[in-house]
Amino acid sequence: MICNFVVHDKCLKTVVSPCSSIAPTLVKVPVAHCWSEPIHFRRRYCNVCRKKLDDTWALKCEVCEYYVHVDCEDFVVPNCTDNATFVPEKTLPQVIQLHHWREGNLPTNSKCLVDKKTCWTGECLAGLRCEWCGYTVHASCVNRVPTTCTFGLLQPIMLPPTAVSIPRTEVPMEAIIGVQNRRKETLSRESRSISEEFPSTDTKLREVVEEPATRERSRDRDERDEVVKVFDGNSSLRRRMFRLVTVSRSATVSEFLMAAMRAFHLPPLEDAKTYLTDAYSVEETELTDPLPVAKLTRRDGKRPAVFLREQGNDEGCIRVYPSRLGASVTHEQACLPVTSQTTVSNVITMALSKFGLNEAQADDYHLVEVMLDKGVSERVMECVERPWELLKAVARDSVRQMEMTRFYLQLSKDPHGPSIALFVGNLPPNLSQRQYEKILLEFLGGLKYSCIGPIYYEYGSMVITYEDSDLAVRAFYTLRESTHDDKNLLVMLLPNVQHNMIPEGVQPLLVFVNVKSGGCQGLELIHSFRKLLNPYQVFDLDNGGPLPGLYVFRQVKKYKILVCGGDGTIGWVLQCLDNVGQDSECQHPACAIVPLGTGNDLARVLRWGPGYNGGEDPINLLKDVIDAEDIRLDRWTVVFHIDEKVEDKQNQPNSTAGSTSEDNTQIFVMNNYFGIGIEAELCLDFHNAREENPNKFNSRLHNKGVYVKMGLRKMVSRKLCKDLHKEIRLEVDGKHVELPPLEGVIILNILSWGSGANPWGPEKDDQFNKPNHWDGHLEVVGVTGIVHLGQIQSGLRSAIRIAQGGHIRIKLNSELPVQVDGEPWNQAPGEVVVLKSALKATMLKKSKIKRRNTEPSLHGSNGDKEPSES
C-alpha cells in the first residue's frame, strides 16, 4: 500500500499505471513541473496518492494536468511535457512525436478513442489523456492507440516541441515562459544541495498539523501498535523532518523495514542492502532483534525514531542515460558496473561503448548528475569524481535522494549553440543606443554581452545576446535584481524557434494574453492555452508586452496571432507589429481576438463576440481560430498639429500610442474610431477615474455602470462642447462640409462604437455608399448631445450622417476633448488630419459556418478546416 491503487482481481492484468514508488525511475527524460500557488481544487485527484484534493491545499502544474497535495509534493514524478525537443542532427522527416499520457482528472464526459465508451469518472483517478492531442482512452485500451501523436485538432496551429530549442542553462522553465511564480526558491541561482530534502516551511506543517491529528487517532489504536518516526538520512534529522509509520509491536525487522520504505515511496532496492537503525541509541547500530519495535530507545517521552540506511558497498551498478545524442544511439539506457575507484572518465568511456558510439572521442562528452527530488536539478561532474562514492555520500544524507539520482551522458558542446538572447525591459524610452549600453554596463560590470539589438526605443526595451551560457545566466539573475528609476528591470530568457522544423501547412499560433483584462479571465485563459498548446507560444503581456513573442517568432515564415484583451490591447499588438514587421519573415500575420475588454468593438465587427465570459471551452476558441478567414482592416494616420501661437504648456497626450516630431506634431494610428467633443469628454472622465482607482475597474458591468453615471452628470453640468460646430471646421476629400448644430463628431473606421452601437445606423436610400472596414473610406457622424449619445448606445436612434471620404481635415479653434481608439485627452487649438496609413493589418474573422462533429477516431481526425466563407 504505497500509492493507494485499487483494482478488481479480474482487472489486474490490464493495469498499466506504475506505482508511485517506481514511476520516477521509468522517466527517461525528466522534466520538472511548474507549480501554481497552493489552492483548493474541486473534483480533482492527487496524481501521487490518488486521493481527492477537496478541502486540502494542493498544487497544479501550469503546463500539464498534474495535480498533487502539498504534502505529496515530495514524491511527484518529474514527467511534465517536454516542450523543447529540437535535435540538430534530425531533419523534419526523421522527427516522431509520441503521445504523453497523463492519468486521471479527465474532462467531463470524455470518451475512449478506441471503444467510444465513457472513460471519465468522478469517483477515482482513472483513464488516460494525451497532453498534446487531447485524446482520451481507457488504461486498458492505450496499447491499441498508434504511438505517434499528430497533435489532434490543434495540429494546424501547434508549435511542435521539435521546433523549439532551449540552450542548456540552470534557468527554470517558469522564468522562460513567464509564469508568475511566487515560490522564490525555484528561481535560486545555485543548484540545491543534496541535503535539501524538504523545505523548512514544511516542518511546522508536519509538527503542528499532522501530529495532533495523529495523537488523537492513536488513542483509539490498539495498544499493540506503535507510531514511529522514520528519518531517511542525516539531512532529515537536521531539519527534524520525518515520516510517521504505524507498526505492530510484534512486527519483524523485514515488516518494519517495508513500512518505513513505503513511507518514503521507495521500492525494494536491488543493488544495495537497506536497513534500519535506532536514531536515539548511543551508538547507531542496525536493528537485528526479531521484535525490534519494543526495543527502540525512547527519549524524554518522545516517540521512538529510526534511521533508514543504505549499506555502503564498494561496488555496484549505476544507470546512465543518453541526453539527446541523436539517432545513432543504440540503447535507451545503460547499466554500468562501477567500484569506489571508478572515475567519471571511466564511466564516459564505458557508456560510449554501450551506446554504440565507439568512434566518438571521450573528451567531447561529459557526465551530468541529475537529481529528480522535488524538481530536476543538474550538475556537470568533474572527470576525476567517483560516481559510486558520490551515491554513497548522498545515501547518508537521504536514501530517497540517492534513489532519485541518476547520470546522463551529454555532449560537452551544447548542440543548440551557445547563443542566448535576453529580453530586457522597463528602461526609460527614447534614449540613444550609447545611453542604453551605459545603463547596462552599470548593472552588468564584467558580464559583457556579445551584441545588442534590436532596440525598441519607444518602449525602453531591447534584446542582448550572449555567446557564453554561463555569462548569460549570471547576467539574467543580475539584471532581475536590478532597478532603474525605482523600477525593477524586466528580464526574460527567450527560446529559439527553428522555422525549418515546422511542418508544411502548419501556421503556429502566437498567443498574447492580457491577464489584467476581464477580471481573472485573462489569467484563466493563459493557464488553459499553456496546456492546450506549446507553452513557448503563449506570452503574458504583463511580461514585456508583445515584443518578446514577436522576436521569438521573427524567423517563422507564416503564423497567426491570437490577442486576448480589449481594443487597446489589440492596438498595442498591431503597433508592435508595425515596429518589428520589417525585420520579420512574416510581416503581416493574421490576428484573431478573444475579447476581454469593456467595449470590444473590433471583436464585435469580426464576429468574436461582445466579450468572453468564461463559459466557452478554450479549445473551442482555438478551433474557431483555425476556421477563421483572413480579412483586411484599413488603418489610418491621425496627425495633430498645434497652432504656433499656443504655448507649450498645453496639455498633450502622454502615450506610447503616438509619436511626436520636432515641430510639435503628434501622429497616431487609428484602427477603430476618432472622436471630438461630448463623446471624447465622457471617455476622458472615465479614463481619469480609472487612473485614480484602477483596482475598482475590473469588470465590464461595473465599467458600463460608471459610464452611465457620468453621462447622467453631464446632462445637468456645464456643457464644455456646446456649439461644437462653431469651434471646428471640417473638410472631407478637399471639400468643406457644413456642420449642423452638434456637440460631438465621430469618425468611424468600423461599424461598432461604444460597446456595440452602430452610429451610422441601418442601410437606407441616401447618397452614401454601404460602409465596411476595408473600402478605404471613413464615415463621419454627428451627435447633438448626451441624450442623443445615450439613444445611439441603446439602439433607439442613429447619429447624424455627415460625410464619407478617405482624407479628412479638421480645424480646431479652441481646446477640445478628443479620443483615438478610446485613448482620450484635451487637444489644444490647431489642425487634425486623418489620412490612409501605409501600415497594413490582416485580421481573422470568425466563420459563420457551424463547426462539424470533431470526435476523433483511430482512423484519423474529422477536424479538417471548414471551407472559408465566400
Secondary structure, DSSP 8 states (H G I E B T S, - for coil): --S-----GGGGGG-----TTTGGGG-SS-B---B---B--SS-B-TTT--B-TTS-EEEBSSSS-EEEGGGGGG---B--------TT--GGG---B--EEES---TT-B-TTT-SB---SSSS--EEETTT--EE-GGGGGGS-SB---GGGGGG---GGGEE--S-S--HHHHHT-----GGGG-SS---TT--S-THHHHIIIIIIHHHHHHHHHTS-TTEEEEEEE-SHHHHHTT--EEEEEETT--HHHHHHHHHHHTT----SSS-EEEEETTSSS--B--SSS-GGG----TT---EEEEEE---SEEEEEEEE-S--TT---S-EEEEEETT--HHHHHHHHHHHTT-TTS-GGGEEEEEEE-TTS-EEEE--TT--HHHHHHHHHHH-HHHHHTEEEEEEESS-TT-S-EEEEEE-S-SS--HHHHHHHHHHHHTT---SEEEEEEGGGTEEEEEES-HHHHHHHHHHHHT-EETTEE-EEEEE-EE-GGGS-TT---EEEEE-TTSTTTHHHHHHHHHHHHS-GGGEEETTTTTTHHHHHHTTT-SS-EEEEEE-HHHHHHHHHHHHHHGGGSS-SS-EEEEEE-SS--HHHHHTTS-S---S-S-HHHHHHHHHH-EEEE---EEEEEEE-TTS-TTS-----TTEEE-TTSEEEEEESSEEEEEHHHHHHHHHHHHHHH-GGG--SHHHHHHHHHHHHHHHHHS--TTTTHHHHEEEEETTEEE---S-SEEEEESSS-BTTTB-TT-S--SSSS----TTSS-EEEEEE-SHHHHHHHHHTS---EEEEEESEEEEEESS-EEEEETTEEEEE-SEEEEEEE-S---EEEE---S-------BTTB-S--------
